[in-house]
Amino acid sequence: MNRRALLALGIPLATMAASGARVEDTPSGAAPLAPTAMDKKPLFPDDVQFWYETQRAFGAAEYGGAQLGEVLATSARIKSGDYDSWYDAWNDTADRTAKEAADQLSRGHRISARDSYLRASNSYRNSEFFLHGRPKDPRIARAYRLTVDCYKRCAELYDPPITPVEIPYEHTTLPGYLHRPDSSSRLRPTLILHTGFDGSAEEMHTSGARAAVERGYNVLAFDGPGQFGPVHREGLVFRPDWEKVITPVVDFLLKQPGVDPKRIALMGRSLGGELAPRAAAFEKRLAALIANDGLYDFAAGQMRRVHLRLAGRNTGLIAHWREMAPETAVEAMRASTTLADLLTPPFFHGVAFCNMGIVELAVGE
């Protein structure tokens, strides 16, 4: 049975392992819809965030970034809604898998070690996902370091090896990985891949990079400012003029052997589906663009959620928060019970990764 067949079985298997599921509430006045498989959460039925990220972990199985049983076993050790529990379970899985990889490599089992290092890297990245409400939490730095270390160990075991690169950018560099179908210098089409709000260049291994390599493409997967590598390494935050990021990436790529300068495509995933089209409007050396998904206004959905949740509440504190310094306002909002269910990890990811006007976001301005 191949990975795609296993992935297709993942949700039914998870359903059997779970204790129950529920259908999402329907809007007031709307007729309830008949339950479907997509309405049910086989794991974490009362926590949409944990279930969403667990689905993300299942999805990595298609190209070896996870094993279905491993995701189920890890999930069974997590207490719904408990961010420390999430970290502990995924960190334990990552530590165990990384140790297995080292043991396999010491015995000369290079393919097994490669696959284990890949899963360990992905598990370390999973572990720190909900910790960014406290950016100085030392567990974040450890998870980042081990995510990258395990992935680089995995990368060198591929044939040909996946090459870690540092792309010159302003006064620093952007981390990435160059994937090739073979070791020749034959001119090939090349795909530039980047993720969006909270993914990583390492995660792009299972989200397009290896699929493209199988089809004869070179692939350059990288992290831009605000994304996994730069925000962890230097605190670089997102910028809207994404062409200022992509242009030096194309400059770098054109210096690499085997890159056909007339066949360079760019794909942005998730929030990258908003960033990549902006870059392509200015960077004329791109032959093709994939916005996956295309986003016209990333803030619209976020603000709708804020306004719906605030309806009918006493939000008098917000006016007071607006007079505070941003850092002070963040701490006041953390301590609030009025907006406790709004201040979820995506909100604080934004604080850490975007340097956004967080008080204005909360007020809806």
N, C-alpha and C positions, 0 to 999 in steps of 0.2 A: 504494500500500500504506500503510495507516494505522499508527500507532504500536503499537497492540495486536498487529497482525499481525507487525510487526517484532520485537516483544518475544517473541512465540511462537517465532520463529526463532532467538532469541539463543543458547539452550543448544546446539542442533545446530551452529550456526556456531562457537561456542566449542569444541565437541568436535572439529570438523575442524581447528581451529587449534592445538589442544593436542597435546602430545607423547605423552600417555597418560593413563590413569586407573586407579584401583584401587577395589576394594570394601572398605568398612570391615570391620575385624575383628569377628567375632561373639563373644559372651560364651563363656567356657570351658564346654564341654559341650553347647552349643547347636548344633543342626544348621545348617550354613551356608545362608543364604537365596539364592535365585536372584538373580543380579545384575539390577538394574533401572536405568533412567536416573537415578533419584534417588540411587542408591548411588554413582554415579561422579562424580568431580570433574574436569571437563574442563580446568580450570586449577588450578594449585597442588595437585596430587593428594596431596602429602605435608604439606599445611598447611591444616587445617580453618579456622583463623582467616582466612587470606588468601582462601580460597575463599568463605567466608561473606560477607565484606565486598565481594568482587567481585560476588557475586550481588546484593547490596544496590545496587551501582552499576548493574548491568544493570536492576534494577527501576525505577530513576528514569527510564528511557527512556520509560515510558508517558506521562508528562506533561512530557517535554522536558528532564528533568534530566540526561540523558546521551544519547550516541549509541553504538550497539552497537559499531561499528568503533572508536570512540574508546576504549571500555573495553578492547577486545581489544588495541589498539595500546599502550595504557598498561600493561596486564598483561604484555605481552611484554618490557617493559623492567625488570620487577621480579624480583629474586632471591628465591625462596621463603624465608620466614622472616627476611628481612633488613628490619628496620623502617626503616632509613635509605633503603634502596632503594625501599621503598613510598612514603616521603615524597617522594623525589627525582622519581620517575616521575609521581606525581599532581600535585606542585607544578609540574613542567614543563608538563604538560597544561593546568593551570589558568592559568599565566602566558601560554601561547600563546593560549588561548581568550579570556582577558580582553583581550589586545592586539587580537585579531580583532574583538571586540565594540566596542572603542573606535574602531577604524578604520571599522567598519560604521556606527557612529553618526555619525562625522564626515562620512560621505558621505550621510547622511540615510536610511539603511536601518534604520529603527527596529525593525521586526519581527525582522530578522536579528540586530540588536544585542541586543534583548531576549532572544532565545533563547540567544545566545552568553554573555551575562552570567549567565543561569540555570545553564548548564552549568559555567561557570567557578566560580561560587559553590559548586556541589556538589563540584567537583574539589578546591577548596581545603579544604573540610570533610573530604573523603576523605583528604587528604594527612596531616593531623595525627592521625588516629585512633589510631595505635599509638605515639604519642610521650609519652603521659601517665605513663609510668613515671618520667619526669624532668619534673615540673610546671613547672620554671623554664626549660626549653628555649625559647630565643627563637623557634624555628620555630612553636611553638604559638600565640604571640601574633600573629605575622604571618599565619598561616593563618586565625585567627579574624577578624582585622581585615578581611582581603580577602574572606572568605566573606560577611561582612555587607555590606561595601561593594558587592561585585558584585551581591548580591541586591537591595539597595536601588536600584541603577541599573536592574536588571531590572524591579523592581516599578513604578517610575514610568513605564515604557513600556507597561504594560497599559492597556486601556480597559474600564472605568474603572481608574485607578491603584490598585495595592495600597498601602494607607497604613501606614507604620511607626507604631507607637504605643508609649507608655511607660505602663504600668499602675501606679498608685500601690500600693505594698506596704510596709507597716510604715514604715521610715525611708528607703526607696529606691524604685525602680521595677523592673518586670519588662518585658523587651522582647517585642514581638509585632507582628503584622501583621493588619490588617483588610481582608478580601477582600469585595467586593460584586459582585452580578450586574449592577448598573447604578447610575446616579447619582441615582436617585429616592429619596424618603423613604418609599416604600411599606413597610408592615410586612411583614416576612418572618420565617420561622423562622431561627434562628441556631445555628450549631454552634461550640462551643468545642473546639479541638483542642490537645492537648499530647502530646509524645512521652514517652519513658521514660528509660532509663539513659544513653544516649549519642547520641541524636538531637538535632534542633534544630528551632526554629520555621521556619527556612528550608527544611529538608528536608521539613516537612509540606506544602509547596507541592505536591510530587509524591505525597504519601502521604495524600491525602484532601481537602486544601483546594480545589484547582481542580476536582476531581470534584464536590464539594458545590456550588461556585459554578455549575457547568454545570447543576445540578439546581435552581437557584433559591434557594439558601441564602446568607445572610451567613455568613462564617467569621471567627472570631478565633483565630488560631494564636499561641501564646505559649510562652515558656520560663519554668518555675518555678525555685525555688531547687534547686541541684544539677544543673540542666540547662545546656545549651550557653551561652546568653548570661550568666546570672547567675554561673555558676562561673568563666567566663573574665573577666568584667568586675570582679567583686568577691569571688570566692571563696566565694559563698554555697553552702552544701551542702544536701543533701536533708533533709526533715523528714517524719516519719510522719503528722502531723496535717494532711493535705493540704487539708482544708476551710479551714484558715487561709490557704491560697493561693487556692483557687477562689472563696471568698466575695468578696474584693476584686476579682477578675476579673469576677464577675457584677455587682458594684456599678458597675464601669467600663462594662461592656457596656450596662447599662440607661440610661446617659447618652448613648448613641450613637443617631443618627436611624435609623429603619427597622428597629429591633429589636422584634419582638413579644415582650413580657415573658412571655407564656404559652407560648411555643414556643422554649425554649432547651434545647439538648441538649449533653451533654459526652461527648467521646470521648478516652480515654487509650489510647495505643499502647505495646505492649511492657511495660516496667515500669509505664508509665502505666495499664495494665490492672489493676494493684493499687492505684495511687494514686487513680484516678478514682472507683472504688466507695466508698472511704473518704470522699471528699469529698461524694459524692452522698447518703451516709447522714445528713449534717448540713445540707447546703445544699438547702433545700426549694424554692427557686425554679427548680430544674432540672426540666424536664418529661420528659427521657429521658436514659438513660445507655448508652454503648457501651464495654464493656471489651474491648479488642482487643489481645492475648488477655487473658482474665481470669486473674489469678494469685492463688492463695490464699496461697502461701508462696514468695517469691522465693528465700529462702535454701536451701530444701530441695534443689533441684537442684545448687546450688553446693557444699553440704556433702557431698552424695553423691559428687561428683567428687573432693573433697579426700580423703575417707575411702578411696575406691578406690585413689587414687594413693599414699596413704601406707601401704597394707597391706604388711607385711613389710619396711618400711624402718627404718633406724636414725634415729629422730627425736629423739634425746636433746637436740639443740640447742634444740628448741622450748621446753623448760622454762626454759632459760637466757634465751631471747628474751623470755619472758613477764615476766621481772624487769626488763627494760629499759624506758626511755621509748619511747613509740610510734615517734617519728621515728628513734631509734637502732635499734629492732627492724626497721623497714622496710629500713634500709640493710644490716643483717646478713642479712636474708632475700634481698635482691638478690644478695648475694655468695655465697649458699649454692648448692652444686651438688645438695644433697639434695632441695630443693624447686624446682629451676630450672624444671622443666616445669609446675609449678603456678602460678608467679608470672607469669602471662600478663597482657596488657593489661587484661582485665576486672578482675583483682585490683587493679591499680594505679589503674584508673579509680575503683574503689570507694574507695581511699585518698584520691584527690583530690576526688571528688564527694560522698562520703557522710560523710567524717570518721569512718569506722566503726572499731570495735575490731578492727584488722587482725590482731593476734596471736591474739585469741580466734577469729577466723575460721579461721586456719590450723590451730589446735588442734582446732577442731570444737566449741567450747563456745558 
